[in-house]
Amino acid sequence: MSDTIARLNDLFIDVFDDDDIQISPETSAADIAAWDSMMHVTLMLRVESTFGIRFDSGEVVALKNVGELVRLIDERS
């Protein structure tokens, strides 16, 4: 999980253009001011591209926090 979350943190910094972001498994959209529905789509597309995986829309909608995203990425990698 630590390698995946470290890679995700770099991705979050890039997508949200915020060098101060430090994500944890508990981080959710409520914790990042710019994380709205459009940014969520952008983020998921970048995650898919970076990790070479694909999610279906039901999986993306069901995600509640970064920890669930990490679990999903690790299951697919």
C-alpha positions in Angstrom: 0.0 0.0 0.0 2.8 2.5 0.8 4.2 2.5 -2.7 0.8 2.9 -4.2 -0.2 5.7 -1.8 3.2 7.5 -2.5 2.6 7.3 -6.2 -1.0 8.5 -5.7 0.2 11.4 -3.6 2.4 12.6 -6.4 -0.6 12.3 -8.8 -2.8 14.3 -6.4 -0.2 17.0 -6.2 -0.1 17.2 -10.0 -3.8 17.0 -10.6 -4.8 19.5 -8.0 -1.7 21.7 -8.6 -1.0 21.8 -4.8 2.5 20.9 -3.5 1.1 20.8 0.0 -1.2 17.8 -0.5 -0.4 14.9 1.8 -3.0 12.1 1.3 -3.6 9.2 3.7 -6.0 6.2 3.4 -8.7 8.3 5.2 -8.4 11.2 2.8 -11.7 11.9 0.9 -13.0 14.6 -1.4 -14.2 16.5 1.6 -10.6 17.0 2.7 -9.4 18.7 -0.6 -11.2 21.9 -1.5 -10.7 21.6 -5.2 -11.9 17.9 -5.4 -15.3 18.3 -7.0 -17.0 16.0 -9.5 -15.1 17.3 -12.5 -11.8 16.9 -10.7 -12.8 13.4 -9.7 -13.2 12.4 -13.3 -9.8 14.0 -14.1 -8.2 12.2 -11.2 -9.7 8.8 -12.1 -8.5 9.2 -15.7 -5.0 10.0 -14.5 -5.0 7.1 -12.1 -6.1 4.7 -14.8 -3.4 6.0 -17.1 -0.6 6.0 -14.5 -1.3 2.6 -13.2 -2.4 1.0 -16.5 -5.8 -0.1 -15.3 -9.4 0.6 -16.0 -12.3 1.1 -13.6 -16.0 0.8 -14.3 -18.3 3.6 -13.4 -19.8 1.7 -10.5 -16.4 1.2 -8.9 -15.6 4.9 -9.2 -18.9 6.1 -7.7 -18.5 3.7 -4.8 -15.1 4.9 -3.6 -15.3 6.7 -0.3 -11.7 7.5 0.4 -8.1 7.1 -0.8 -7.7 3.8 1.1 -10.5 2.2 -1.0 -8.8 3.6 -4.2 -5.5 2.1 -3.1 -7.1 -1.3 -2.4 -8.8 -1.2 -5.9 -5.5 -0.3 -7.6 -3.6 -3.0 -5.7 -6.2 -5.6 -6.6 -5.7 -4.7 -10.3 -2.0 -4.4 -10.4 
